[in-house]
Amino acid sequence: MSRVRVLIRPKAGILDPQGQTVERALPALGFEGVTNVHVGRLVELDVEDPSQLPAMCEKLLANPLIEDYEIQS
């Protein structure tokens, strides 16, 4: 078994309302100088065959039309 992480983010150019909300909220909390905020998600998996991960991402874990994913072992 291998522990693998899949980082899923909105593709460049895709509207990211969560990222925009965080970007607007940070200055209100006193954190200045933050731009280009994107909110994604991290999925951790224990897998026997890591070669199946791209298919898992394409079919279930990510929406390939609007999200990019990065597999980290």
C-alpha positions in Angstrom: 0.0 0.0 0.0 1.1 3.5 -0.8 -0.2 6.7 0.7 -0.8 9.2 -2.1 -2.1 12.7 -2.1 -4.1 14.3 -4.9 -4.3 18.0 -5.0 -7.3 19.3 -6.9 -7.6 23.0 -8.0 -9.7 25.1 -10.3 -8.2 25.4 -13.8 -6.7 28.8 -14.7 -9.4 31.1 -16.0 -12.2 29.2 -14.1 -14.2 31.3 -11.7 -13.3 30.4 -8.1 -15.9 32.0 -5.8 -14.4 30.5 -2.6 -11.0 31.9 -3.5 -12.5 35.3 -4.2 -14.3 35.3 -0.8 -11.1 34.4 1.0 -9.1 37.0 -0.9 -11.7 39.7 0.1 -11.8 38.5 3.7 -8.1 38.5 4.5 -7.6 42.3 4.4 -10.6 42.7 6.6 -8.8 40.5 9.1 -5.6 42.6 8.9 -3.7 40.4 6.3 -2.6 42.7 3.5 -0.7 42.0 0.3 -2.5 38.7 -0.6 -3.7 38.2 -4.2 -4.6 35.5 -6.6 -6.2 33.2 -4.0 -7.5 29.8 -5.1 -9.3 27.2 -2.9 -8.9 23.6 -3.8 -9.0 20.3 -2.0 -6.7 17.5 -1.0 -7.6 13.9 -1.2 -5.4 11.3 0.6 -5.6 7.7 -0.5 -3.9 4.4 0.4 -3.7 2.5 -2.9 -2.2 -0.8 -3.9 -1.7 0.3 -7.6 -0.8 3.9 -8.0 -0.9 3.6 -11.8 -4.7 3.7 -11.5 -4.7 7.2 -9.9 -5.0 9.2 -13.2 -8.1 7.2 -14.1 -9.6 7.7 -10.6 -9.0 11.4 -10.9 -10.5 11.6 -14.4 -13.6 9.6 -13.5 -14.4 10.6 -9.9 -12.0 12.7 -7.8 -11.8 15.7 -10.1 -13.9 17.3 -12.7 -11.5 17.5 -15.7 -13.6 20.2 -17.4 -13.0 22.8 -14.6 -10.3 21.3 -12.4 -6.6 20.3 -12.6 -5.2 17.7 -10.4 -1.7 16.8 -9.2 -0.7 13.4 -7.9 1.9 13.5 -5.1 3.4 10.3 -3.8 
